[in-house]
Amino acid sequence: MEKDLRQQKSSVIKIALFGPESTGKTTLAKQLAAHYHTVWTPEFARDYLQEKWDKEQEICDLSDMLPIAYGQVQLENEKLALANKYLFCDTNLLVTKVFSDVYYNYCDPLLQKAAQEHEYDLFFLTDIDVPWEKDDLRDKPEGRESVFEVFKQSLISNNKPFIRLTGDKESRLKKAIAIVDDLTKAKENGFSSVDFVQLYKREISVDQIVKQLEFIQNGICKTKLIQPASLNNGILKLSKNDFLEKAAFFEENKQSLTLLKFVPASGAATRMFKFLIAFLEEFDLENETINAYINRKKASRLSIFLVGLEKFPFFEAINSKLRSELPNFDDLENDYKKYYFVKFLLSSDFFDFANKPKGILPFHKYATNVASPIEEHLYECGYYSSSNGSSNLHFTVSEAHQSHFEEIITSIKHKVEEETNTKIKVTYSYQNKSTDSLAVDTENKPFREENGELVFRPGGHGALIQNLNELNADVVFIKNIDNVIHNNNQKIALYKNALAGILVELQQQVFSYLRLIDATVLSQEQVQEIGVFLRKKLNVQVADDFQKGTVDDKIAFIKEALNRPIRVCGMVKNEGEPGGGPFWVQNKEGRISLQIVESAQIDLSDKEQKRIHNAATYFNPVDLVCGIKNYKNEKFNLAQFVDHNSGFIVDKICMGQNIKAYELPGLWNGAMDNWLTVFVEVPLLTFNPVKIVNDLLKPAHQS
């Protein structure tokens, strides 16, 4: 036997099966080799030790470790020469090293060095969740857990790329094939095995990453605007009596419905305080007055903030803290007092507001307490998102901040439930890491940490369609965390209930048509009636040649058009707020539909597109009521109604460097692209966002 522990180099993809005895390594190696029409490397030690037992009736000892290692390497190199693109290795030198360590508490330095140096494109760590099978060479089934941990730790300690395989023989094979196929794609696209394992652990497919990189490299097709949505042309106008009637209809029908309030709330409040952060970074307290800074920087927002200081709901708490921490506070000059107020507001040693989620910040001052947005959303549940005395409230949060939400809710929930006579069930979810996007540098190359790991960014609030998809409700109210009002919930409830009434009324008609289609063959008159309903009530564009088709064609079109999730969206008059608006748009297939479009999705270099954009008179306040079940009371799979070819390319700073990343289509933009859509004008009273801290000085947030 040639005494050489060196691996032969090759472009063949080598997969190592790795784990304790009787964990299915040999079976899986054979299965994979058969699937990929290639060879596999058996375990040299098995034949070697069987021969030793047969001849000498002796079992393995320390002196056998090096001969086994030499034989295993020779066998692997021989099989490598015969391999067809892949080589599946039933064992490898790292397995031999682990056994040497475990059984003899010693490993020959030659074996140890070679085991560490040998490279495989991937290790499959085979779990012990399969039955132990006895044979002449196996030890004993006891202690499998501790031995498995040794194997796992050896992969970690030696920085080997590995994926744990669990399940029965059939499921393991299915998983392994999918992983090998994805690994191959990753390598073809320039990613390493370590990169691939990082992607796998985040449950991000290589196809997903390739598509993101294509978007970044080539850009995302802009939305083609046809015209702005306007009154009686995509936007429904209701009178005060109409609103009252629709709200009453909802009240009459909601007892049979499960209601849910869905509140995206994971983002930090950094942008709220951006101008104050800049002030602390740029202002020289010792050499400049605050007025001079305001004039020099044209810092009107800072001026408004300081003038209104005592009206902010957090003023008393910070003022009290200043006096306890700075005993001579009253003797300080006015500029020093203002500077320290801002510093305490933002300092991580004190209030740290810019790094906290908006939901937990003080927004409204009442006679007996200061309320956060969380508290206001709880009260809203009792006013419009409850049936049969119960309500469901769901926050999407960051995992790091969930405890802060829970603390506030624990402290106020009982009080709110008593005052609103509503039991409120609060649940949480996080943005799924599988929706994250790969960050790239200015040359569109994957951006990495100092340790070489890929850098990912959250995929944007469009990722929350997954969170919504996991929830079970008949009617879902969607509202941003910062869109709350001071002590005016009854008026807000009227319009929210009215939107829900419109939704339920439309849904009942849609469901009746779909059940009719299932029950009978529609007459020509019924087809005509439903076609008018689609156009007039649901804004569905019916092709000019619709009437020329066969009855079967018409019915197929009608059923496909009706059997979709529904959203009824409040729209307010545009008063210059940044954000999306309602438009008629045309997709690549020529379908025209109503959509909420962000300005970043529009080609504003095109004069006609810019003209249409500038002609818009309505704004999206994120005031949605949604129906996410079909006429059979089954949940829609919302992922089927997303425009996966839309989204945004964003520029960010990471570790002091410029990076880019793809963001998913927004939750109420491309993530709801193929929904039935109705836009309704609602009063500005319903739209009270807090985008910057000074918004808390507006009447809607003051007593």
Summary of the structure (lengths in Angstrom):
residues: 703
radius of gyration: 32.0
end to end distance: 89.6
largest distance: 99.1
contacts: 2222
relative contact order: 0.10
helix: 48%
strand: 17%
